[in-house]
Amino acid sequence: MSTKKLTSEEAIALEDQYGAHNYHPLPVVLDRGEGVFVWDLEGNRYYDFLSAYSAVNQGHCHPHILKALQEQAQQLTLTSRAFYNSTLGPYEKFVTDFFDYDKVLPMNTGAEAVETAMKISRRWGYRIKGIPENQARIITCHNNFHGRTISIISASNDGGATKDFGPFTPGIVSVPYNDLAALEAELKHPHTAAFLVEPIQGEAGVFTPDADYIPRVAALCEQYNVLFVADEVQTGIARTGRLLASCEGCNCTGARCESTIAKKPDVLILGKAISGGVLPVSAVLANDAVMQVITPGSHGSTFGGFPLANRVAMAALEVVENENLAENARILGELFRNEIQKLVDTTEVVTLVRGRGLLNAIVINDAEEGDAAWRICLKLRDNGLLAKPTHGNIIRFAPPLVMTREQLLECVAIISNTIIEFEANEWRK
């Protein structure tokens, strides 16, 4: 292997030649990260306003998380679940206490955790609810994003995600998001086992539902004896100003879940920031009445619950607690939306800002198939801030939660000045 340092142009060319073309990255090659900043191969510094799709809530290369990684890496990394290991039990107690559930099933990626939750839901439907064999239904929402596996894209109405990948998994029904009447109509079906939902639809453009949507979802699921399954892979771990976005009404702005709501999710799916972006770690949490359906041999993963992941995840959650990241996200998120609203009020380019906590988006006054949002993101990059369009004309803004007020205001200035300059020089051209 050559020790010659690549240029950005060379790194992009290598990916283009040897890698599958399953992504369309912004043309910047990142080489180093610390806190809210990343640097490219040429040494240019950028504010990271994507946080690896909210995996790096604790900031890049947080020293507390890296210390746990390094210590455990020198002791024991992997055992498989054929044996007990000395970190899994402590981690399982820690994470169930942290989120106030009886049991956790550890996995690796968010998509795996969603698949796990679907399996738990189906088996619960058969063994506890009494649904006839092979008749269980899982309800999802239009414009969801739960991952890329065959079962998960079977729930998608995104042609780009589904074309030429069929046939698809049966037993999955989709309803409009934020539509309680449509949901209730499907919940009434006696073979419905679960409703799988994102509390905020991130990939759909940070589409934030009505304030009472999730609490009423929880109540409807309880009424019809259907599992309420919350996919918090992107919205969880303090991103939205609460520990969990699905805990509306719960006082979780500090750290641990206090469970002061009438009904929390029956099944909670976590990933991304549960490891601070250091390792692929995910988890499915539920109480004993649900998790009892999982028995030896019914589900597993060689890496699920491996020692390195267990130590890293505990350290990552300690950072969330010790540094009050949920509260910081709540305060800075309100500041961000208030400041960007001034831009909305004074420009034709941006028509809307929306979000919760530090998960926000702006809508660009362009057709979904247009390229204005992409061109704005290139200009933001040139001005020292990295963001990425979603759904063509929407730009998502999700910086690490360790950001300070001063840094946020500097970023607001970058965004505002970039868009004002874009409107003056490139808009409608």
N, C-alpha and C positions, 0 to 999 in steps of 0.2 A: 504494500500500500504506500502510495506516494505521501511524503510529508509536506509537499508544496501546498501552500494555502491557496484555496480557490478564490476566484473572483465571483461576484454574484452572477455575472453572465455565464461563467463556466458551470456553476452549480445548477442553474436553471436548465442549461443545455443537457447536463447529465440526467436530470430527472425526466426531461422530455424524451431522451433516447432510451432510457432503461426502465422507466417506471410506467405502470399502467396509468392511463389518462383519466382517472376517476375524480379529479379535482381541477378547479380552475383558480389557482391561487392568485392573490395580488402579487405583482412582480417585485417582491422584496425578499431577500434571503437572510433570515435571522440566524445569528451566531451566538448570542449571549443575552441573558436576561437577569434583572435584579429589581425586585419590588415592582413598580408600575412601568418600568422601562425595559426595552429590548434594543439591541444593537445589531446592525447588519454586518456583513463581512468587510465592508469598507470602513466600519467604525461609526457610522451615522446612528444617532440615538433617536428613538421614537417612544411616544406614549403608546402603550398597548391598550386599545379600546375594544378588544374582543376577548381577551383572557382565555384563549383557547376554548371558545364557546362556553365560558364560565367555569372552566376547570381550574383556573389559576386565581381563585378568589383571594387566596392568602398572599398573592404576589409571587413573582418568579423567584425561585431558589431561596425560599424562606429558611433562615439558618436553623430554626428549631426543627423543621421537618427534615432538612438535610442531615442534621445531627442524628436523628433517629434512624434514618436510612443508612448512614455510614456505620453506626454501631451495630445494627442488626445484620448488615451485609457481611460484616467480618465474623459473625457468629453462626448464623444459619439462614439460608434464603428460602429453601423449598423442601417440603417433606412429602407432598401430596396428602390427601386425607386418608390414606391407608393407615396412618399413625396419628396419634395426638401430637400436637406441638405446644411448646411452652408459651406462645404468644396468643393463640387463638381464643382460649377461654377468657383471658383478661380483656382482649379486644371485644369479644361478644358481650361481656358484661358492661364494658365501657359504652359501647354504641347503643345498646338497648336502654341503658340508663339515660344516655344523652337525649334520645328521642322518645323515651317513655313507651317502649314496646316490650313484650315478653321475650320474643325470639328474633334472631336475624339469620338469614341465609346469605353467606358471603359469596360474591361472584367477582368478575373482573371488569367487564365493560358495561356501559349503560344498556346496550342492546341485549346482552346476555341477561341482565337483571330484568328487563321488560319481558323477555321470553320466560324467565323463571316465574315472574308474577302471573303470566298467562297460564302456565302449567298449574301453579298453585290454585288459581281461580277455577280452572276446569275441574280439578280433582275435588276441590271444596264443593263445587256444584253437584258432582255426582255423589260424593260420600256424605255430605252434610245436608245439603238442600234437597237431595233426592231427584235430581234431573235424570231423565232416562239416558242410558249409555249412548255416547257419541252425539248427543243432542244439545250440548251446552253452547250458549251464545255469549259472546263478549261484545259489549258496545264500545265504540270509539267515536271520535269526532272528525268531521271534515277538516282538512288542512292540518292534521296532526303531524308530528314528527316524533316517532318513538324509536327510530333506528333503521337499519338497512337489511335485516334478515328477511327471509321469505315470509315468515308468519307476520312480521311487523309491517312489511309493505303491503300485505294483504289487506291491511286496514287503511291504506293510503289512497287518496284521490289525486295524487300528483303523478301525472303521466310520465314525467321524467324519471320517477323512482320505480315505476311499475312496467313500463313498456318492454316487452319481450322477456319478462321474467316469470310469466305464468307457467302452469296453473297455480292458483293461489290457495291458501289455507281456508277451508270453509269455517262457518260458525262465527264470523266476524261481521258485525253490523255497524254502520256509521251514521251519525246524526249531525246536524249543524251544531257548531260550537256556540255556547252561550244561549241555547234555545231549550229552556226547561220543558216546554210542552212537548217538543219532539222527543226529548229524552224520556219523559214519563210514559209516552206511548210505547216505547220499546221496553222500558223497565217492567211494564205490566205483563210481558210475555213470560209464562211460567218457566221457560227454559233458560232465562237469562241468569248468568252466573256473576258477571262483573261489569262495571263501567270503568274503563281505563281512560284517564284524562290528564292533560297538562293543566295545572292551575293558571298558567299563562302560556300561550302558544309562542314559544321563542322563535322557531324557524319560520313560522308564518308571519313574522314581522313584529314580534312582541305585542301580539294581540291580547289585550287585557280585558277580561270579561267584566260584566256588571259586578258591583261590590258584593251583592248577595248571592251570586251564582254558585260559588263553591259551597257555602253553608247550606244552600237549598239542595244542591246535588247530594250532599251528605245525608240530609234528611230524607230525600226521596229514595236513596239507596237503602236506607234503614227501613223505610216504610214497605218496600217491596222485597226485602230480604235478598238484596244484591250487594256484592262486595264493591265498595268504593275504593278504587285503586288509583293512587296519585303518582304520576310520573314526575318526580322532582329531580331528575338527573341534571337539568339545567337550572331550574328555579330554586332548588334547595340549597342548604348550607349558607344561609344569610344573604344570598344574592338580592332578594327583593325587599330587604329591610326587616324581614322576620327570619327566624331559623328555617321555617318552612312556609312556602307561599300558600299551601293548602290549609294552614291553620289560621284562617281568618277568625279574629276574635280571641286568639290565644296570645298571651303576653310573652312572645318569644323574641323580643327585640334585643335581649341581652345575649343569651347563649342557649342554655338547655331548654327543651320543651317543657312547659309547665302544665300543658293539657287542661286548660281552663275552658275549653270549648265543649259543646254538647256531644259532638261526634267528630273524631279525627279520622283520617283514612284507615280503612281496614287493612290495606296493604300499601306500604310506602316504598317507593323505588328511589334509590340514591345512587349517584355515581360522580364522575368528574371531580368536583372540589372536595369530595370526601378524602382524597389523597393529596389535595393541594396541587394537582397537576404533576406529581412526581412519578406515579405509577398508575396503571389501569386498575382501579379498585371500584367495585360497586357492591350494593347491598340491597336486599329485600327484607323489610321488617314487617312483622305482623304479631298479633297476640296468639296465645296458645290455641284458642278456638279455631283459628284459621290454619296456623302453621303445623298443627298436629297431623295434617294430611300428608306431610312429607315424611317418608320413611326410608330406611337404608336401601340404597339401590334405585330409588325413584328419581333422583336428580343429583348432579354433582359436577365437579370441575377440578382438574389437576391443580390448577393455580388458585382456585377459590379459597380464600382464608389462608393464604401462604404467609409464613412468618414475616417476611419483609413488608408485605402489604399491611399486615396487622399493626406493626409498629408505626409505619408511616401514617396510616389512617388515624390512629390515636393522636399522634403529634399534630396532624392537620386540624383535627377538631379542637384540640387544646388551643391552637392559635385563634380559631374562631371565637372561642370562649374568652381567652385571656385578653384579646385585643378588641373585644366588643365590636366585631365586624358587622353584625346585623344592624346595630344602632348607627354605625358610621354609614352604612349603605342607605339607611332610611333618611338620614339628615342630608347627605350629599345628593341623593336622588331627588329630593324635593328642590334643592338648590339648582341642580342641573336642569330640571324641567322648567322651573321658573325663569331661568336665564335663557334657555333655548326658546321659550315661548315668545320672548322679545324678538327673536329672529323670525319666528313664524308671523308675528304681527307686522313685520317691516319688509318682508321679502316675498316675491312670488315663487321662489324656488322651493321653499319648504312650506307644506300645507298643514302639518300636524306633528306634534311631539307627544309621545305616550310611553307609559311604562310604570314600573314600580321599583322602588329602591334604586339600585344601580344596574337595572336591566331596562334599557330604554331604546327607543327607535324614533327616527324622523321619517316622514313620508315625503318623497320628492315629487314635485309637480311634473310627472312624466308618465307615459304609459309603462305598464309593467314590462313590456318587451323593449323599452328604450334603454339608453346607455348613460343617461345623465348621472345616476347614482354611482355607477362604476367610475365615471370620469371625475366625480367629486372625491371619491375615495383615493384616486391617484393623486389629486391635488392635496388632499389631507396628508397622504404619505410624504409628498414633497415638503410639506410644512411641519412634519415631525409627529404625526399622529396616525395610527393604523386602525382602520375599521373596514368592514366588508359589507357589500349589499346583500340583501336577501329578498327573494321574490321581485327582483328587477329594480323596483323603484323605492325600496325601503333600505335605510342604513341603520344597522343595529349598533348601539353603543353600550359596552359592558366592560368597564375597566376593572382592574383588581380592586378589591374592597379595602385595601390598605392605603388607598389614595387619600391625600390630605385636601383640605379645603382650598389651600393655595394652588395646589397642582390642578384641582378640578377647574378652578376659575381660569387658570392658564389654558387648559384644554378647551374650555368654552370659548375663549378668545380665538384660539386656533380654528375651531369649527366655524364660528361666526364670520371671521375674516375671510376664511377660505370660500364660504358660500357667497358672501357679498362680492368677492372678487370674481367668482365663477359667474354670478349673475351679470356683472358688468361686462365681462370679456367673452364668455362662451355661451351663455344662456340663449336659447332659440337660434343658435348659429349652426 
